[in-house]
Each structure stands twice: as C-alpha cells, then as structure tokens.
Amino acid sequence: MTVAKSNDFPPLDPNAGVPFYRQIYDRFRAAIASGLLKPGDRIPSARALTKELGLARGTIESAYSLLAAEGYIESHGQAGTVVTPGLSTLTPVPVPALQQISNAAEVSFRPDSILPFQMGLPALDAFPRKIWARLGAGCVRAMQPSDMVHPPIYGLPALRTEIATYLQVSRGIGCSPSQVFITSGYRHTIELIADTLLKAGDHVWLEDPGYPPTREIFRHMQITTVPVRVDQDGMVISDGLKAAHGAVAAVVTPAHQSPLGMSLILPRRLALLDWAAKSKSWIIEDDYDGEYRYVSRPLPALKSLDRNGRVLYSGTFSKVLFPGLRLAYLVVPEDLVERFEHISQTLAGGSPELTQAIVTAFIKEGHFARHIQRMRKLYAQRRKATAIGLETVLGKHMSIASQPGGMHLILQLKNQHSDRLLSARMRESGLYAEALADWTMLSEAPAALLVNFTNIGSQSVAEHLAKRILQLI
Amino acid sequence: MTVAKSNDFPPLDPNAGVPFYRQIYDRFRAAIASGLLKPGDRIPSARALTKELGLARGTIESAYSLLAAEGYIESHGQAGTVVTPGLSTLTPVPVPALQQISNAAEVSFRPDSILPFQMGLPALDAFPRKIWARLGAGCVRAMQPSDMVHPPIYGLPALRTEIATYLQVSRGIGCSPSQVFITSGYRHTIELIADTLLKAGDHVWLEDPGYPPTREIFRHMQITTVPVRVDQDGMVISDGLKAAHGAVAAVVTPAHQSPLGMSLILPRRLALLDWAAKSKSWIIEDDYDGEYRYVSRPLPALKSLDRNGRVLYSGTFSKVLFPGLRLAYLVVPEDLVERFEHISQTLAGGSPELTQAIVTAFIKEGHFARHIQRMRKLYAQRRKATAIGLETVLGKHMSIASQPGGMHLILQLKNQHSDRLLSARMRESGLYAEALADWTMLSEAPAALLVNFTNIGSQSVAEHLAKRILQLI
C-alpha cells in the first residue's frame, strides 16, 4: 500500500475554465484509471492537500466528496482515505451470450405480496410502527371539517415545506415548497411530467438496462423511448447524443443506476446538463433510493447542479417509508411551476389528507431523519450478510457484484444459466428475483438476478434461502 | 284534486314487445304530458292497480318507482301517491340573453376551502367523526408489514367486495368485485377510462350544460367533445345521434343531471343503451350523488339496465363521505376487466392502504348505510330551509328551481343579471357560487347561480347569507 502524493498529479490550471474541485477530481480519476493509484492506496487527507495546494478547504472537500460518492475513494476515519478496495469489480463484466427463453414467465413489476428477496421493498420489520400508529391515530382524531374538503391539489403545504427542507439538507437541492408537487407514486410522477411536457411522437432517452415500468408508461403514451447504454460510469451520454440528439427528455438514475447501481460520474452529469441546456431538453432525475448508500455519504442529487432549470427531480416515500403509503413527489424548475399547476388542476386526483398529514408529522418530529440513518446502517449489515450467505452456498454458480448503494444485489450467473428461467423457477417456488434480461432493451446484458436484501435478517437466513435456490439450478 | 283511474289509460298490450312496467310508465307519462293528470292529482295505489290489471305487484312497483324517481309522482304515505305538485317547474325555463362579461373572474373547480354555498361538499358538520376516528385509529394501529407493501393496484379486495354489494342493494347494479376499480377521484376515473378505451381524435358526447372538468380532461387528451343539449327529460339523445352518431362514448349523469338536476327519463335511457349497443360505443355513467334524492327513493342506476356491457359506472366517496379521502371507483363491464387491469398495471398509482381500510371498516360496520340515510333526511331539511331563506330575501331577484335531488340549488336570476358577474362578486366577498354560464358550452343557458345547501344549517343562516348577496346585486 503506497501513500499517493499530490505531486503525483499535474499542477492545477487557474486558466483552464474548469473549477479547481473539478480539476482535482479529474486528476484523481485519471490516476486511478491509469493504475497510478491502486485499490487500497492511501491518498492525502483533505486537510493536507488543502495546505499543499493553497486552496480553500471546501474545494478539496467537494472533490473528495464526489470521488467518494462515485465509489472511487473511501474514508477509513483515523486510518485515512483510500482508493476503494475492490474497485475493479466496478468495471464492466464480460457479457455471456443470452440463452433464448421461449417460455419466460410473465413478469409483473407490481408485486403485492412479500416474498424473500422481493424487489422494491424497504425493511418492513424495522419500520417504527408504534410511532407511526401514534401519529396516525393522532391525525385521524384531530380531523376537522377543514381537513375533509378536497386537499390542496399540489399537496399539503406543510408537507411540501418539509420536503423542500429535507431536499436542501440531504440532497443539496435548493427549491421552494411551490416547486414540490405531491403525487401518488413514481408512475404518477412520470405521467404528470409527460402530460405537462411531452407529446406523442417525442423521443426520450432511457437507461439501458433500466426500470421497465418507465418504458411501459411512455409506450402507452406513444412516446418513443431511446435506449441509451450504461457502462461503469452510468449512462453513456455520448451514445444518447448520437442516437437522438433532439430528444425532448432523458430519464436517469444518477445516484445508483437502476438496476446496476453505479453512480453517474460528474463529467457525464455535466455533459447531460450541457446537452439539456443547449437543446432545451428535460432531465428527469429518478432518485428512488438516493439515501441508501453504504460506502460513503449519499451523493448530492444531479438536480443540485442544475443551473438552467432543466432537471425535474422525482422522489418517493415508497423506499424510505413504505410503498403502501402511495406518496411520492416531483420537484420542478421554478419556470415550470405554473404549467405543472395548470395540468394538475385538470388531471390530478390528489392524495388523501390523512396520509400526507401523518408523513408531515413523522418528518416534523424528526423520525424521518432518524429512520433513514437507522436503515442506512441496517441495510449495510443486511447487504453484507446476504452477500456472504449467498456467496457461501452459490459461489460456484454466481458471483455477486459489489455496488455502492441501493436495496438489491446483482447475482451474475455463471455457466450459461438463464436469468429468466431461474427467476421464473424461483417465483414458482415462493422466492423472488427479477431477471436482468427483463430490465434490458437493446444492450447485451449478462445473465443476472436482481434480489432485494433489505428483508433478509441474517447470514443464516440468506444461506437457507440460497440452498433453496441451489435446488432450482 | 281528482283521483286518476286506471281506466283513464289505454289497455296494456301483451304483444307490444315492450314490457308491461314500461307500458304503464309510458301511459302515466303521456297522461301527465297531455294534462289528463295534473300536479297534485292522486293516482291509484300500486296495490289497487295490481289487482285491477291482474299483473304482478313487482311490475306496477317498477313502473311507479321509475315515475317517482324521475320526479313525476310522489308518495305521500297514507295519503296516497300523487302527481308531483309543482311539476311544471321541471319544464324548460325561458332563456334570457346572456350579458357579455369581459372581466369574468377565473373559475376554479378545485376549491380547497369552505365558503358558504361551496359546491361539491357534503355536510361536514354532520359527519360521524368520532366513529371515523375510532375506526381510523384501529386501522393504523393494526398495520402489519403485509399492509405496508404496494396495495393491490385495482383496490383492496375487501373494499371492492363491499362496493359491489352496496351497488347491488342500493343502485340495482349486479357486478362482481373484479369489475370494481378503486381510483383517487372522478378525474382519475375519467383518465383511466380514456387511457383504456379512447384515443386522440375520438368524439365523446357531453351533456350541455355539464360538469366543466370533464371537458377539460378530454380536451387535454385531445378527445373531441360533442355538447349535447339537455332538456327537462335529461340529455336529448336524438341531438347526440344527429351531431355525432359515431361517437365513441357518451358521459351522462342519469340520476340528477349535473347541474340541472332532472333525471334522464326511461325512454332516453333505453335509446342511449340502444345506440351504444348498435354503434359499439361506451356510456360513462357519472353517478356522483345518486344517493341523494328527496322526492322518492333513489333511482336505479342506468348501469342496472345495461344488458350489452356498454356502461361504465363512475361512483365516488367524495359526496357520501368526504372529498379529502380521495377515493372513488369505476365499475366496468365484465368483458373489459382484463383491459382495465392491463392499463392499471401500467399507469395507476394506486390508493393508500390506510384510507381504503378505514372505508371498508366503515361500510362493514353499517355506518355507511346509516350515514347515507341520515344525510338524505338532513339534506331534505337543509334544502328546504335554504330555499325558503333565499326566496324570502332574494325572491325579487331570483327564482329557485325545484329539483328532485342533489346537493345544490339553482337560483335563476331575473332582471338580466349576469351570473358570472354575481358569482365573481360573491367569491370576492367570501361567499361561493358557480355561474351556470361556466357549465355551459353551446346551449343558451338562463343566467343562474349554483349554490350548495348541504352546509347551510338553518333558514335563518340562509336569510343572513341572502342579505349579503342582496348587497352585491
């Protein structure tokens, strides 16, 4: 293990037209890519580098925070900051040929049961149900006639305010409550955006692989989806530009690409924002689980870099609270507020007063922030326990890709196993998995299973379930 | 007052191809229309007529129930059944020229406050909030992990079952729970129908005057709306046939035309069903307040006559419970269940588990049926008190049309007053009214205000408010 010195890097250029934090970030990335810095190598502390370069501490911290957020470096506390061990697993996996499966079971992305490994669910056993019941009973008892009329169509003002505050603190997004629109879930958010900004025949970039419901919704609305390849740095913006420069919008999952888990690196974030600003296109940032990151602090949202009002930010309470709530939200650029208000007046059904009131109380009393903190720790444990348990039993048949965040693991199948076939068999026998193939449009995806780990309580549970999978292979 | 005898009518014809109940109904209507039977005239009891004609009691009762439901006759209990006094007020009102109002205030059909006369609200003070709070607290405390996952996308099975049972008993609709889709409100219902059955460019009949949001939604979806005139018998089906025989759908409010309040008479119901069957069109029955009828028992739904699976029935809990719930439902013909399931899978956000669970408990424990009964009595009182109070103070300036049901009164303005101007002034001074002109597309509507009476507690309150209106005239 070597200690990287700042003089390993070319000097910063004050005339480059690129901010210093960005130059530092670029240099570290280049050093890692070239092998100059290797996984496990220690890098200078932010304080040391600040002193050495004679720059503001904040500049260095911005660069480090981005590098950490993108998984390049990790802080080990007193032991210093190192290039992430095992970083090589973030590089692209070789692509085995996909077996053609004629009898693939029909996949529903709307599970309403709880099966082991079921995707999209937070840890239901760890939810503070007693606190929730107390707040809920309080809200329902406090209901006055004025709470019984049509709820404000954009959402309860108190909830919009809490969300705006939370986004500022946790995701680096500066917005006013009037930019926050409450919806009944991600699909409703996408519909609201499409109803307001898109029309039949428009082109929209989607990540490939990507969350299948997004393309289903657009297909229904006769909007043409343009699959854009994802590599180890997230969506390949240059591919999008080549395929459909004039697209009206792009849907991205910058925090943890859905489903592959890498974050969209800064240069691509900037390239995407640049494209949107120049071509007057919209970026739809789906930040479905941005809070859940285990190798470093959560990454600031792409929206936080949006200087030209091109980013629409989609958040949800389904992952940080629970899906049965049916509450999500959309943050729109200030210039679009009136258009979204107008469309909401015409179309939206609105969300019930009661569920909004309970969530507002939950946030106000501090339970929301505490719950996210607790879940972040719990998920890191469960993720590790699940990975080890599966690896122990199934190591010969699949390898587990390391991801910096999210709520699921990717089990890459060896030996030409078909992910569609295996996931269908798992569902038949009461286990859950989704096949990466079903999330893929044009890209050649490796055969892999997506399995949620948030409800797997221990390594022994994971091993037990893994043995059941083993019998299906 | 004369007692009409059954031998005033031509004999029934067993070979007419028209059921007896329909022949009896037709004969009474013809007699009333021709003046043979006058308002206040007593008609034979169902029992007497049963005996005299030698038919089944149910046949006569069906005919009477339709006549009563459409406002032609009223039961006075022991005093017998009479032709509705004041029936002439159901005939069309003369149409004064509409003043052009250049500065009409923008009308929102999304009020989220409570102003006197505010449209669309049930009696909020009379809602059993204690029972509701007890059930709500129980539901929120009983929440288990299995209640926290995505709620079944078509609605909670228990709620769908309760609705199907209720519709059978109260509205004469035979349907299975699988035909019932839970939505977040009327707008969501219309969107769901349009997403499933309609496409841009399609033509849809709308009643003129009619509920403005319906046309806003269709306009947004680029569906062409065809205004169809309403007369004293409801939508003039023959006008619809002339204007757009090939329309893909018709939206009707058969129980109480929205906003004029008359019910769609049986021959027109049959003509509408006949058109839909032959041209493979859809009828969207908006039964927003079918339960609230004061001159007789509630009218069976048009859907109850649907032999060919052409009627989609839209119901809501906004009027019978309260709007803040955001719960409504759609009943689709059996043949369409799969298509609606498919579209719901793609688009719908779903309604929260909690509000659905509370409503289910409220229905199951019998509170729902009791509440509707209580409200029917209370609304009859408040309607009368409001009408008298307004008439006393404002009788010189407006006349109040008698309507058999609903939650609002129509105040027809005399002296060339503009309804738009007056309603705008009322809103400015903290009162609520909607102008009939804003509900009207092509028809020439009389200048009239629509005012809700369900939250007006007494005649003296109505008089007090009427004096405030008087100052604005």
Interface residues (C-beta under 8 A of the other chain):
Chain A: S108 R110 P111 D112 S113 I114 G120 L121 L124 D125 F127 R129 W132 A133 G136 A137 V140 R141 M143 P145 S146 D147 M148 V149 H150 P151 P152 I153 T183 S184 G185 R187 H188 E191 D195 A200 P213 E216 I217 H220 S318 F322 P323 G324 L325 R326 L327 A328 I343 Q345 T346 L347 A348 G349 G350 S351 P352 E353 L354 T355 I358
Chain B: S108 R110 P111 D112 S113 I114 Q118 G120 L121 L124 D125 F127 R129 W132 A133 G136 A137 V140 R141 M143 P145 S146 D147 M148 V149 H150 P151 P152 I153 T183 S184 G185 R187 H188 E191 D195 A200 P213 E216 I217 H220 S318 F322 P323 G324 L325 R326 L327 A328 I343 Q345 T346 L347 A348 G349 G350 S351 P352 E353 L354 T355 I358
